[in-house]
Amino acid sequence: MKTFGRLIRRYLLAATGIVLLLVMLGIAFIGRLVWQESSRGPQWEYAVGNIAESMVQTDEGLAFGPEHAPEEWMDGYVWAMVLDDDGDVIWNYALPQELDHHYTTSDVARFSRWYLDGYPVFCWAAEQGLFVVGVEKDRIVRYNAYSSPEIVRGLVGSVVPILLSLLGLIVLICFLLSWQGAKELLALARRDNARTQWIAGVSHDVRTPLALILGWAEQLEQDTALPEHTRQKAGGIRTQSEKLRTLIDDLNLTSKLQYGAQPLRKEELTAGPLMRQLVARFCESPLAERCDLSLTQSLEAEQAKLSVDRALLERLLENLLGNSVRHNTLPVQIRVETARVGRSFILTVTDNGRGYPPEVLEALQAAEPAEDAPHILGLHVVEQIAAAHGGKAVFSQNTPNGAKAVVTLPLG
């Protein structure tokens, strides 16, 4: 699972890197266009409005403001003229002869936004009249905004190659990542399959000798002809063998649940009778001799319908109850409670023992177990069984002392 997590993180980092790369390339492309615009576009010393507002009335007629020479005012422009309200030219500067004529309202409306006889023009409504300046033909392109034709041609000519280059780069990166990821996923699948088969094989091979050990230990423990201390040792062998059998079963089950090899044989059951039967089954086991077990169910929980795998739910409850017994030296009081909250069935198991060690709770709440994590296989199986049924298990300390586990299952 750690390898899978690293693989997912690698893909996320790669995707983030690709997005950042595209953003940086886009910014660089826009910056290049801005630089081209600033270096190759028309350079005007004064704006049209500044020139128009500087015009003064003299005895000889309109003239540029005295602050600068006409050539300075017209730096970057070709010609200029002023039209009165009737459309007649009342002043001009270097105006081409073909433009020196009367203009109708329609003429003014057309050239005020576009071109006048091929000249890109700019207009400004001044006190003296409509101030119009022209720029050299083919110097800029006007379409609501303006730019030099070189910039437009460069933009059109470079967009397709840049897009194709970016697309090729993305395809190449995705291919490399997919190829490497496929190799790692294949290796991960092979490793997990080998692990599952190994666990299943070991579990199968251990069960037969373990069953013999349990049988012999039980016979020796019940043999009254043996000394008491010998029978006690036999009882210890039986107890430890039962722990070992539980560990093997948990290991095999968690492996199957982790990789989806454990089929869920769900059936619709009434929660009340089911919980009484499961608690009664535990009371028949040797572990029940070391605890005081009680079951409390609300009326709504009694009548609730659960769609569950009976065997897995029994294992879940057995692991919770067995955990409370095994990790407390003195006889412990265990309380099993059920309740219904909305569309959820709540199973709560509490005891008055020592509670969960802090490192156990930390391991249960961690996304991935640490290298030095404590043994929590039985509780991890509880989490997996709850998750397989679409629910969850939450572990905490009981108040005032002891352990508390809350399992939430969806109702059928």
N, C-alpha and C positions, 0 to 999 in steps of 0.2 A: 504493500500500500504506500510505503514511503517513496518507492520508485515511481509509482503512478502519480503521486502528489508532485514530485519533482518534475515529471514530464508535463503535467498540466501547467505548473508554474512556468516552465520553459516556453510553452506555447503562448501563454498570456504575455510574458515578457517579449517574445518575438512579435506578437501582434501589436503590442504597444510601441515597439521599436519601429515597425513598419509605418504605423500611423504618424509617429513623430517624424520619420524620414520624409513622408509625403508632405507633412505640414512645412517642414524646413525647405524642401524643394519648391513648394508653392510660394513660400515667402521669398526665396531667392529669385524665383522667376518674376514675381511682381516687382521686387527690388530692381531687377535688371531692366524691366520696362520703365520704371520710374527714372532710373539713371539715364536710359536712352532718351526719354522725353525731355529731361532737364538739359542734356548735353547736345541733342540734335534738333530740338524743337525751336520755334521762333523765339527770339530774345527781344523783349520790348523794355525799353528803359522806363517808359511812363504808360500808365493805363489810359484807356480811351476817355474815361470819366475825368481824369486829372487834366488831360489836354483840353477837353471841352470846357471845363470850368475855368481854365486859365485864359480863355479867349477874352480879348478886350476890344472895345469899340474905339476906333481912332477917327481922325478927320478923313482918312483915306478908306475907312471901312473896318471890317473885322481884321484882327491880327492875333498872332500867338502872344502869349503872355511874355512880358519883358524878362522874366527870370532866366529863360534859356533861349538859345538861338533856334530858329525853325528846324534846322537839321537835328538838333538835340531832341526837340519835342517829337519829331517824326522818326526817331531812330527805331528801325524795325518795321515801319510802315512805308507804303508806296505813295499814296495820295490821300487827300482829305477834302471834304466839302461840307458846307452848311446849307440845308434846305429850309426855306421859310414855310409858313403854314399852307401856302398855295402850291408847294412842290417845286419852286424855282430855286436855282442855285444862286445864293447871294454871296458866297465866298468859297474859294477852293485853293488847294495847294497841290501842284503837280497833277492836276486832274486830267486824265486822258481825254482827248477831244471828243471821242465817241460817247463819253459819259456826261458831257456838259450840255444838258438839255432839261426840259421840264419833266417832272415825275408825278404820276397820278397817285392817288391813295392806294390803289391796288399794287402799283410798282413798289411803293415804300413797304407795304405789308409783305411782299414777296422777298425783297432783298434784306429786310431787317433781320431775318432769321437764317438766311442761306447765303446766296451769292448774288453779285451784281456783275453781269456780263463776264462771268468766270472768276471774278475777284472775290475772295472771301472778305466779308465786310463786318465791321462792328459799328453799332449805333449808340448814340447817347442823346437823350432829350435835354438840351441846354436852354438857357434863357434866350439866346439869340435864335434858336431854331433846332432842327435835327442835325446833330453833328455825326458825320459818317466818315470812317477811315477805311481804306482798303489795304489788303496785304497782297504780296506778290502771288500771282497765279501759281497753283500747284505747290504753294509753300506749306499750307495746312489743309486739313480736311475738316469740314464743319458738318456736324450732325448732332444738334443740341449741345454736344461737347465737341472739342476740337483737338486735333493731334496732327502731327506731321504724317504724310503718307508713308514715309519710311517706317515709322513706328507701326502703322496699321499693317503694312505688308510684312514687316518682321514678325508681328504678332500672329498673323494668319499662317505665315510660313513656318513658325516655330512651334505652334500649338500641337500640331499633329505629331511631329517627331518626339516632342517632349512627352506627350501622352503615351505614345507607343513605347518609349523608353521606360517610363514609369510602369506601364503594364507588363513589359518584359521583365523588369526588375522584380515586381511583385510575384509574377509566375515563377521566376527562378527561386526566390526565397521560399515561396510556398512549397515548391517541389523539393527543395533541400530539407525543409522542416518535415514535410510529410514522409520523405524517404527515411530520414533519421528516426522520426517518431514511429514509423511502421516497424523498423528494426527493433526498437526498444519495446514496443508493444508486443511484438512476436516473442521476444526473449522473456518479457514479463509473463506472457500467457503460458509459455513453456515451463517457466519456473514455478508458477502458481499451480499448474496442472500436476507437475512432478511433486510439489509439496502436498497437494490434496491426496494424490495417490499414495504417497509415502505414509501420511498420517492414517489414511484408511487401512493400509496394509499393516502398520504397526498396531493399530487398535485391534484389528482382527487377530493378529498373532498373539497379542498379550491376553486377550480375553480367556482363552482356554486354560493356560496355566494359572491365571489369576482366579478363575472359578474353582480350580482344584485347591488352591491355597485357602480360599475362603471356606470351602467345604471342610477341609481338614482342620482348620483353625476352629471352626464352630464345633466340630466333633470333640476336639480336645478340650474346648472351653466347657462343654457339657458333660465331660467324662468325670463322674464323681470319684472314680478310683484314683485320679491324679491328685497330687498335692495342690493346695489352694494357690500357691504362688505360681505354679505351672499353668494352672487354668487361667490365672490373671494374664500371664504372658500370652497365652493363646488368644484371650480376648483382645489384647492389644494388637496382636497380629491381624485378627479379623477386622478391627476398627481401622487400622492403617491400610489394609487391603481394600476396604470399602471406599476410603478416601481416594486411593489410587484408581479404583474403578470409576469413581465420579469424575476425576480429572481426565481420564482417558475419554470418557463419554463426552465431557465438555469440549475437549480439544477436537474431537471428531465432529461434534455438532457445530462448533464455531467456524470450523473450516468449511463445512457445507453451507452454512448460512452466509458466510462471507462471499462465496463464489456462486451462490444461487443453485447449489446442487441439492439442497434440502427442499423437497416439494411440500407445499402447504396443503394439508388435507383438512380443509375447513368444513365445518358443519355448524348449523344453527342450533345453539343450546341456550337453555334458560340459565341465567347466571346464578340464581340462588342454589338450586340443587347441584349444579356443577361445582361451585366453590365448596359446598359441604362435603362432596365426595372427595375432592382433591385434598382438603384439610384432613379428612378421615384417613386417607391413604398415607399421609405423612405420619399421622399418629400411630400407625402400625409399624413404622420403621424404628430401629434401635435409637436413632437420634432423638425421637420424641421423649425418651426417658430422661433427657437432660434439659427439658424445657416445660414450661406451663403455657399451653397454647389455647387461645380463645379466638372465636370468630364472631364478628358483629356485622350484620348486613341491614341496610335500610330497605324499606318496603319497595321503593322504586328500583333499587339495585337487585333485589330478589327476583323481580318480574322482568328485568331487562333481558333482551335477546342478544346473544353474542355470536358472531360468526368467526370461529377460531379453530385452530388445530388443537384438539384436546390434549394430545401427547406433549406438544410444545408448551402449552399453557401449564400443564402439570410440571414440566421441567422448570419453567420459570419460577413457579411458587416453591418448588422443592429447593432450588438454588438459593432463594431468598431466605427461606426458613433454615436451611442447612448452614448458611453463612452466619446466621445469628447464633446457632448452637455451637458451631466449631470454633468460633473466635471469642468465646467467653468460657472461662474456666468453671465458674459456678453455674448452677441451674438458672436459666434466664426466662423471664416472662416475655412471651411473644404475643402480639395482638394483631390480628388480621381484620381489616375493615374494608367494606365495599360501599360505594355510593354511586349515584348517577347524577351527572352534571350536564344538562343539555343532551347532546348526542354522544356523550362520552361516558365510559365506564371507568371508575377510579378504584384501583386496588392499592391499599396502603398497608405496608407491613412495618411494624415498629417493635423495638425491644428495649429493655432497660439495662443493657449491657454496657460495654466500654465505648461503643460507637465506632465509627469509621476512623482509622488513622488519617491525619491530614494528607499524607502522601497518597493514600488510596483515593480520597476525594479529588485530589489534584490530577491523578492519572485518569479518573473517570471523566473529568471535565475537559481534558486535553483533546485537541483535534487528532493528534497522533501520539502514541505512547513513547515516552523517553527511553533511552537505552537502559537506565537503571530503574525503570518503573517497577513497582511492587506487583505481586501476583494478584490479578483481578479477573482471572479467566471466568470464574463462575458468574460474577456480576456482569462481565462483558457479554456473556451468553444471554443474560436477562435483557440487556439493551438490544441485542440482535433479535431476539424473539419478539420483543415489543415492536421494534422497527419493521419486522417482517409482516406484522399485522396492521401496519399503518399507525402505530402508536409510539409512545416514548416512555423511558424510565428515567426518573430523577432521584438521585441519592443525596442525603443530607444527614445532619446530626439530629437526633430526637431531643425533645425537651422534657424533663431537665437533663436526662442522660440517655445514652443508647444510640442506636442507628435507626434511620428511617428511609424507606424506599417507597416511592409513589409511581405506580405504573398506570398510564392512561391508554385505554383502548377504544377505538371507535365502535359504536353499537351497530349491529347488523340491521 
